[in-house]
Amino acid sequence: MSREPIARLRAADFVEDWSPDDLRLQIDLRFRLDDLTHAQLVKPESLRAPNPAELCRIASGIYDARRKRDKILSDDLFGEPAWDMILALYCLPARGEKLSVTGLSYAANAPPSTGHRVQAALSKQGLIERKREKSDARRQIVQLTLKGRALLENYLSSLFHSNGCINGYLEAIGA
């Protein structure tokens, strides 16, 4: 079989007696070969690490697009408060915003009870931490842990290197 991208496959490429599992395997193999071919063409030294401003732009674009979606479509149809919280904790402090426990729930468009439950789960996973604010010991500020920041930056970096797809998306939404 050739190493053509899946979009250019012809009916003649398929054997009539292939089972659905055989066909699925061939499609998976071809996608992976395309990925491998792309990886071989792109020299590792040409893949520069995105700078913090570029990563923040990607996170902010995703976060802002989700907030726009909530305004246009019914926000109770969609919901990933944990993802929204992680994005907010990454991009909003760069805009000069500190997020309290309650503020983070609002930033994720989640009711406070849901927000507290999700924050507890994120904290248990070691992705976020709460710290007392120096100027007001009654108030807790939430921030990403080093682990949470590293995981998100790894994900955002993979988007950065995905053939400019994310940049086209950000331009389309005006971010």
MOSULLIN-V251385 format. One record per backbone hydrogen bond with DSSP energy under -0.5 kcal/mol. CO is the residue of the C=O (numbers start at 0). NH is the residue of the N-H. If there is no record, write none. Layout:
# MOSULLIN-V251385
CO&NH + CO&NH
This chain:
# MOSULLIN-V251385
4&7 + 5&8 + 9&12 + 10&13 + 14&17 + 18&22 + 19&23 + 20&24 + 21&25 + 22&26 + 23&27 + 24&28 + 25&29 + 26&30 + 27&31 + 28&32 + 29&33 + 30&34 + 31&35 + 32&36 + 33&37 + 34&38 + 35&39 + 36&40 + 37&41 + 40&42 + 42&45 + 42&46 + 43&46 + 45&47 + 50&53 + 50&54 + 51&55 + 52&56 + 53&57 + 54&58 + 55&59 + 56&60 + 57&61 + 58&62 + 59&63 + 60&64 + 61&65 + 62&66 + 63&67 + 64&68 + 65&69 + 66&70 + 67&71 + 68&72 + 73&76 + 73&77 + 79&83 + 80&84 + 81&85 + 82&86 + 83&87 + 84&88 + 85&89 + 86&90 + 87&91 + 87&92 + 90&94 + 91&94 + 91&96 + 92&95 + 95&97 + 97&99 + 98&141 + 99&103 + 100&104 + 101&105 + 102&106 + 103&107 + 104&109 + 105&108 + 110&114 + 111&115 + 112&116 + 113&117 + 114&118 + 115&119 + 116&120 + 117&121 + 118&122 + 119&123 + 120&124 + 121&126 + 121&127 + 122&125 + 125&147 + 126&144 + 128&142 + 130&140 + 135&132 + 135&138 + 138&132 + 139&100 + 140&130 + 141&98 + 142&128 + 144&148 + 145&149 + 146&150 + 147&151 + 148&152 + 149&153 + 150&154 + 151&155 + 152&156 + 153&157 + 154&158 + 155&159 + 156&160 + 158&161 + 158&165 + 160&162 + 161&164 + 163&167 + 164&168 + 165&169 + 166&170 + 167&171 + 168&172 + 169&174 + 170&173
